[in-house]
Amino acid sequence: MSAPALDERTAPAAGVAPRDPLARRRATLLLLGISALWPLFHLAGFDPLALFAPGNLRVMGGFLAAFFPPEIAPDFLELLLRATADTLAMATAGIALALLLALPLAFLMTGALSISRIGPGPGLWRGRLVRRGARVVTLGLRGVPEVVWALVFVRVFGLGPAAGVLALAITYGGMLAKVYAEILESADTRPARALLEAGAGRIAALGWGLVPGAAPELASYTAYRWECAVRASVVMGFVGAGGLGQLMDQSMKMLNGGEASSIVLMFVALVWFADAASAALRRLLA
């Protein structure tokens, strides 16, 4: 059987590359996006040409040159390792406390575990109120940046990692709860629904119906948030929460570029370690 002939209106001309039928629409959307973003860049005072001014390039070059070579004195390296341990402890303890907040909130917000929605049962409105209340609490927890919480807790506990731990626990507890609930909702909910219809409780439906399929994604996001907590711990050190951030603040105030360079290298090593741990955890649960 011979192949059907191409329509002359749709067949590309010989030697002419086919055109994208959505090219004009995409170009229009790109121009509209640039037109909308340009006033925002102007409002923020963003001027990329200022980076290439001769005076600014000379200042930036002199500033970066002060970072080399990194400081490797034994006394400073001992101080650096102690600050690194404080940062890791702050991030890990903060994530652990955040999990204690996030798990029950995610459990309450997950609509796939609502028994009243199967019927619907008599507790339908009560379940909706509980889920909305949990979402409001989650919004309040993650709505305030962790640096603001760190400033508050530094006034209470004084300088040190304790303020950073609580700041991470509150903010990241809200973030984890929101994403956990969305991951559980986007997973295959049929096993959990079958368990609920068979008379199983919500905890059993969660453990046997939702978590097995969503475990790799839940673990991956938790590891990613721990990596974010390490970075946030460094930032909170600038407001007195201890760790690498506080050491960096002291080095920058003393204009000691070599110490700052060693701290940055240690921070990069921590992020690499967190990324490797996250990848290993995903392979373990795959």
C-alpha positions as CSV (number, residue, x, y, z in Angstrom):
1,M,0.0,0.0,0.0
2,S,1.4,3.4,-1.0
3,A,1.9,6.1,1.7
4,P,-0.7,8.8,1.7
5,A,0.2,12.0,-0.1
6,L,1.1,15.0,2.1
7,D,-1.3,18.0,2.0
8,E,0.3,20.8,0.0
9,R,-0.6,23.3,2.7
10,T,1.1,21.3,5.5
11,A,4.0,19.8,3.6
12,P,7.3,21.8,4.1
13,A,8.8,23.3,1.0
14,A,12.0,21.7,-0.3
15,G,15.1,23.1,1.4
16,V,13.1,25.1,4.0
17,A,13.2,24.1,7.7
18,P,9.8,23.6,9.3
19,R,8.6,26.5,11.4
20,D,7.4,26.2,14.9
21,P,3.6,27.1,14.8
22,L,3.9,28.5,18.4
23,A,7.0,30.6,17.8
24,R,5.0,33.9,17.5
25,R,3.1,33.1,20.7
26,R,6.3,32.3,22.6
27,A,8.0,35.4,21.4
28,T,5.0,37.5,22.4
29,L,5.0,36.0,25.9
30,L,8.7,36.6,26.2
31,L,8.4,40.2,25.3
32,L,5.5,40.6,27.7
33,G,7.5,39.0,30.5
34,I,10.5,41.3,29.8
35,S,8.2,44.3,29.8
36,A,6.7,43.3,33.1
37,L,10.1,42.6,34.8
38,W,12.0,45.6,33.6
39,P,10.1,48.1,35.9
40,L,10.8,45.7,38.8
41,F,14.5,45.7,38.1
42,H,14.4,49.5,37.9
43,L,12.5,49.7,41.2
44,A,15.1,47.4,42.9
45,G,17.9,49.7,41.6
46,F,19.5,46.8,39.7
47,D,22.1,48.1,37.3
48,P,24.4,45.3,35.9
49,L,26.5,47.8,34.0
50,A,27.8,49.1,37.4
51,L,29.7,45.9,37.9
52,F,31.9,46.6,34.9
53,A,32.8,50.2,35.8
54,P,36.6,50.6,36.0
55,G,36.6,51.7,39.7
56,N,34.2,49.0,40.8
57,L,36.2,46.3,39.1
58,R,39.4,47.5,40.8
59,V,37.7,47.5,44.2
60,M,36.2,44.0,43.7
61,G,39.6,42.7,42.5
62,G,41.3,44.0,45.5
63,F,38.7,42.5,47.8
64,L,38.9,39.1,46.2
65,A,42.7,39.1,46.2
66,A,42.6,39.4,50.0
67,F,41.0,36.0,50.2
68,F,44.1,34.2,49.1
69,P,45.8,32.2,50.4
70,P,43.4,30.6,52.8
71,E,44.3,30.6,56.5
72,I,45.7,27.2,57.6
73,A,47.2,28.0,61.0
74,P,46.5,25.1,63.5
75,D,44.9,27.4,66.1
76,F,42.5,28.8,63.5
77,L,41.7,25.3,62.0
78,E,40.8,24.1,65.5
79,L,38.4,27.0,65.9
80,L,37.0,26.4,62.4
81,L,36.3,22.7,63.2
82,R,34.6,23.6,66.4
83,A,32.4,26.2,64.6
84,T,31.6,23.6,61.9
85,A,30.5,21.1,64.5
86,D,28.3,23.8,66.0
87,T,26.7,24.5,62.6
88,L,26.1,20.9,61.9
89,A,24.6,20.4,65.4
90,M,22.4,23.4,65.0
91,A,21.1,22.3,61.6
92,T,20.5,18.7,62.6
93,A,18.8,19.5,65.9
94,G,16.7,22.2,64.2
95,I,15.5,19.7,61.5
96,A,14.8,17.1,64.2
97,L,12.6,19.5,66.1
98,A,11.0,20.7,62.9
99,L,10.0,17.1,62.1
100,L,8.2,16.9,65.5
101,L,6.1,19.9,64.3
102,A,5.7,18.9,60.7
103,L,4.6,15.3,61.0
104,P,1.4,15.9,63.0
105,L,0.5,18.9,61.0
106,A,1.0,17.1,57.7
107,F,-1.0,14.2,59.1
108,L,-3.9,16.6,59.9
109,M,-3.7,18.5,56.5
110,T,-3.7,15.4,54.3
111,G,-7.2,15.1,52.8
112,A,-6.5,11.6,51.5
113,L,-6.6,10.3,55.1
114,S,-10.0,11.9,55.8
115,I,-12.5,9.1,56.7
116,S,-15.5,11.5,56.5
117,R,-14.8,12.2,52.8
118,I,-15.4,8.6,51.8
119,G,-19.0,8.7,52.8
120,P,-19.2,11.6,53.2
121,G,-19.6,11.0,56.9
122,P,-21.1,13.1,59.7
123,G,-17.7,14.6,60.5
124,L,-17.1,16.2,57.1
125,W,-17.2,19.8,58.2
126,R,-15.3,19.1,61.4
127,G,-12.5,17.5,59.3
128,R,-12.4,20.5,56.9
129,L,-12.1,22.9,59.9
130,V,-9.3,20.8,61.3
131,R,-7.4,20.8,58.0
132,R,-7.9,24.5,57.5
133,G,-6.8,25.2,61.0
134,A,-3.6,23.1,60.5
135,R,-2.9,25.0,57.3
136,V,-3.3,28.4,59.1
137,V,-0.8,27.2,61.8
138,T,1.6,26.0,59.1
139,L,1.3,29.4,57.3
140,G,2.1,31.2,60.5
141,L,5.1,29.0,61.2
142,R,6.8,29.4,57.8
143,G,5.6,33.0,57.3
144,V,8.3,34.5,59.5
145,P,11.9,34.1,58.3
146,E,14.2,32.1,60.5
147,V,16.6,35.0,60.9
148,V,13.8,37.0,62.6
149,W,13.1,34.1,64.9
150,A,16.9,33.9,65.6
151,L,16.9,37.6,66.6
152,V,14.1,37.0,69.0
153,F,15.6,33.9,70.6
154,V,19.0,35.5,70.9
155,R,17.4,38.0,73.3
156,V,16.0,35.1,75.3
157,F,18.9,32.5,75.3
158,G,21.8,34.8,74.6
159,L,24.5,34.2,72.0
160,G,24.8,30.6,70.9
161,P,23.3,27.8,68.8
162,A,20.2,27.4,71.0
163,A,18.6,30.4,69.3
164,G,19.3,29.0,65.9
165,V,17.9,25.6,66.7
166,L,14.6,27.0,67.8
167,A,14.5,29.4,64.8
168,L,15.0,26.5,62.4
169,A,12.5,24.3,64.1
170,I,9.7,26.8,63.9
171,T,10.2,28.0,60.3
172,Y,11.3,24.6,58.8
173,G,8.5,22.9,60.7
174,G,6.0,24.9,58.7
175,M,7.8,24.3,55.4
176,L,8.1,20.6,55.9
177,A,4.5,20.2,57.0
178,K,3.2,22.0,53.9
179,V,5.4,20.0,51.4
180,Y,4.8,16.7,53.2
181,A,1.1,17.1,52.9
182,E,1.4,18.0,49.2
183,I,3.6,15.0,48.5
184,L,1.2,12.6,50.3
185,E,-1.7,14.1,48.4
186,S,0.0,13.7,45.0
187,A,1.0,10.1,45.7
188,D,-1.2,7.2,44.7
189,T,-4.1,7.5,47.3
190,R,-5.9,4.3,46.2
191,P,-4.2,2.0,48.8
192,A,-5.0,4.4,51.6
193,R,-8.6,4.8,50.5
194,A,-9.0,1.0,50.3
195,L,-7.7,0.6,53.8
196,L,-10.0,3.3,55.1
197,E,-13.0,1.7,53.4
198,A,-12.0,-1.6,54.9
199,G,-12.2,-0.1,58.4
200,A,-8.6,0.7,59.1
201,G,-7.6,3.8,61.0
202,R,-5.9,6.9,59.7
203,I,-2.5,6.0,61.1
204,A,-2.6,2.5,59.4
205,A,-3.7,4.1,56.1
206,L,-0.8,6.5,56.4
207,G,1.8,3.9,57.3
208,W,0.7,1.2,54.9
209,G,-1.1,3.1,52.1
210,L,0.7,6.5,51.6
211,V,4.1,6.4,53.0
212,P,5.5,3.4,51.1
213,G,4.9,5.0,47.7
214,A,6.0,8.5,48.8
215,A,9.0,7.5,51.0
216,P,11.7,8.3,48.4
217,E,10.3,11.8,47.8
218,L,9.7,12.5,51.5
219,A,13.3,11.5,52.3
220,S,14.7,13.4,49.4
221,Y,12.9,16.6,50.5
222,T,13.9,16.1,54.1
223,A,17.6,15.8,53.1
224,Y,17.3,18.9,50.9
225,R,15.8,20.8,53.8
226,W,18.6,19.7,56.0
227,E,21.0,21.1,53.4
228,C,19.1,24.4,53.5
229,A,19.2,24.3,57.3
230,V,23.0,24.1,57.1
231,R,23.1,27.2,54.9
232,A,20.6,29.0,57.1
233,S,22.7,28.2,60.2
234,V,25.6,30.0,58.6
235,V,23.4,33.1,57.9
236,M,21.9,33.1,61.4
237,G,25.4,33.1,62.8
238,F,25.7,36.7,61.7
239,V,23.0,37.6,64.3
240,G,24.7,35.8,67.1
241,A,23.5,32.2,66.7
242,G,27.0,30.8,66.7
243,G,28.7,28.5,64.3
244,L,30.4,29.3,61.0
245,G,28.4,32.4,60.5
246,Q,29.5,34.0,63.7
247,L,33.1,33.1,62.9
248,M,32.7,34.6,59.4
249,D,31.3,37.8,60.9
250,Q,34.3,38.1,63.2
251,S,36.8,37.5,60.3
252,M,35.1,40.0,58.0
253,K,35.1,42.6,60.7
254,M,38.8,42.1,61.3
255,L,39.4,42.3,57.5
256,N,41.0,38.9,57.5
257,G,40.4,37.5,54.0
258,G,42.4,34.4,54.5
259,E,40.2,33.2,57.4
260,A,37.1,34.1,55.5
261,S,38.3,32.1,52.5
262,S,38.9,29.0,54.8
263,I,35.4,29.4,56.2
264,V,33.9,29.6,52.7
265,L,35.8,26.4,51.6
266,M,34.5,24.6,54.7
267,F,31.0,25.8,53.9
268,V,31.2,24.5,50.3
269,A,32.5,21.1,51.7
270,L,29.4,21.0,54.0
271,V,27.0,21.6,51.1
272,W,28.8,18.9,49.1
273,F,28.5,16.5,52.0
274,A,24.8,17.2,52.3
275,D,24.2,16.7,48.6
276,A,26.1,13.4,48.7
277,A,24.1,12.2,51.7
278,S,20.8,13.2,50.0
279,A,21.8,11.2,46.9
280,A,22.8,8.2,48.9
281,L,19.5,8.3,50.8
282,R,17.5,8.4,47.5
283,R,19.4,5.4,46.2
284,L,18.7,3.5,49.4
285,L,15.0,4.1,49.3
286,A,14.6,3.7,45.5
